[in-house]
Amino acid sequence: MKPLKFLKPLSFVYLFFFNISQMIRKAKQKKLNCKVISVGNISVGGTGKTPLVIFLADLLSKTRKKVCVVSRGYKSKIKNNNPVTVSDGKRVFLGPTISGDEAYLSARSLKNVPVVIGRDRYKAGHFAIEKFGTDTIILDDGLQYLGLYRNLDIVCINALNPFGDFLLLPAGYLREPVKGLSRADVIVITRSNQVPDEKIQEIEATIRKYKKDIPVFHAYFSKNIFDRNGNKVEISTLQEKNVIAISGIAVPEDFEKTIKELGLNLLGHKKYPDHYFFKDRDIGKFYGDAAEFQAAIITTSKDATRLPEDFPCYVLDVKLEIKEKQEFAKFLEGQIG
């Protein structure tokens, strides 16, 4: 993704309205009767925020905390402000077209952790406390949502493009100026294994300009391939086939790079906008291309939620892992008890 520097004047307009909205939200901030952990980012897309939410929810639920993931439900078809249960931790009630793909992916990935969506995150959190006895809420994409008090702000930074070229939307990819990192309590640098150590040091030096002693952890993605029935597939099986990739994610280049690193014979990559819901004509084209080129279709776990369940394809599943997992767990325990 390249910045659109000619749109820089519009970034000043964006910043003006952003600052006003943040002041209003801060003035009206509410507090829930439970611990709230926010996972967010300062840039749009591709930071690994949802995988970190899943990692965090799984980690905390194993410490006997009653965890619930609360999301605004981006791209959800539910337009009112009332909270809705995507999953009660045992059963998933809503599909991705209703709940939004990120909330659905969290619901599908987590056991014994409810997932609730709602534009009003305070109302959604209160609903989770009453319905599920929640004592710890993980707020998905919460850094800019100052209307809700949080006990801990975790910020993800993508090592491949850490600061969005230091340009705000719409010229660049920053949701807010980099100085917004001063509100963070802890930083997780994702894809940290894909850049040299010198680059990580540069990123950390920039972070500490805004918050000197902030804890910084480093994350990477473990990768596995599954069929549509959830069965793990050996990489060698796919290395014997031609593959066509399809994706609608923020950083398709990373997906494509992974496929090549796995030694798969990639014939082509059909790229769609982030969160794109595949239409019937798209599905028909996928079938046609697979037949014409005698190729298998491979997609991401996020994109698979937006394809028909019976669509034949392979799914590249990435799971976030933190290098300093024990230290991270101890840090969380010290912060939220």
Protein Blocks (a to p, Z undefined) as FASTA:
>chain_A
ZZdfklmmmmmmmmmmmmmmmmmmmmmpccddbdddddddfbeehilmmmmmmmmmmmmm
mnopacddddehioiabfbfbdcdfbgolacfbdfklnopklmmmmmmpghiacdddfbl
mlmmmmmmmmnopabdcdehillmmmbccfbdcddddfklmngnopacfkbmcfbdfklm
mmpmbdcdehklmpcfklmmmmmmmmmmmomklccdddddddddddfkopacdfklmmmp
ccddddddfblmlmmmmmmmnopacfbdcdddehiacdfklmmmmmmmmmmnopacdddf
klmmmgcfklccdddddddddfklmlmmmmmmmmnZZ
